[in-house]
Amino acid sequence: MSRSHRHNPIRGWTCADSEKRDKRLANRRRRRRNRVLVALGEEPLLDREAYDIDCLGDKDGKQYFDPVTRPECMRK
C-alpha cells in the first residue's frame, strides 16, 4: 500500500486500541430504542438524538500535530 498515508494532520486522543466495540454497542442501543419507539407509534430518533457523540467511546477527542516534526504520525 504505497499510498497509505494520512491526508490531514489530526489524530484521535486515546489510550484505546479501537472504538469498534463502543460503536457497535451504541448502534445496537440506538436500534433497540428505535424499534420500541416505532412499536409505540412514535417517530424514531436520529443518530445525534439517541446518544451523546462525545461520550460514545474511549477516545477523548482529537488533536492536531505538526507533520514536519512528527512524520511518523502521518502513516496509517
N, C-alpha and C positions, 0 to 999 in steps of 0.2 A: 504494500500500500504506500506508494511513493508520495501520494498527495494527502496523507493522513496527518494534517496539521490543523491547529486551531486558528480560526479566522479572526476572532475577537479576543483581546487580552482580558478575559474575565473568567473566573473560576468559582466554584462553589466553596463556601467556607464550611468545612465539615470534618468530623472525625469518623464518619461512617464510610463504609466501602461503597454502598449503593443505597438509593432510595426506592428501589424497585418494590420491596416488601411493603413499605409505607404507602406507596401509591396504589398498590393492589388492594390493601385494606381500606383505604379511603374511598376508592371507587366501588368496592363491594358494599361499603356502608351507605354510599350515596344511592346506588341502585336499589338496595333494600328499602331505604326510606322512600324512594320514588314509587316503588311497587305498592307500598302501603298507602301512600297519598292517592295514587290512581285508583286503588280499590275503594277508597273512601269517597271518590268522586271529585277530588281536588286536583289542582294543577301540579305537575312535578316541579321540583326545584332545579334551578340551573346549577352549574358546577360551583360557581362562586358563592351561591347562597347556601349550599349544602354544608360546606366546611370552610374554615379559615385557611387560606393558602399558606400563610406564614407559619402556622402551627402544624403543617402537614407531616413533616418528617424530621429526620435527624439533622438536616442541614440548617445552618443558622444564617442563611442568606448568601450573597455573592460578594466577591471582591475583585477589584481591578488590580492588575500588576503591570510592571514595566517589562515589556518583552525584550528590551535591549539588555537589561541586567539579569533577567531570568529566562533565557531562551528555552530551557528545558521544560518550562510550563506551557510552551506553545505546542508541544507534542500531545497527541491524544492518547 
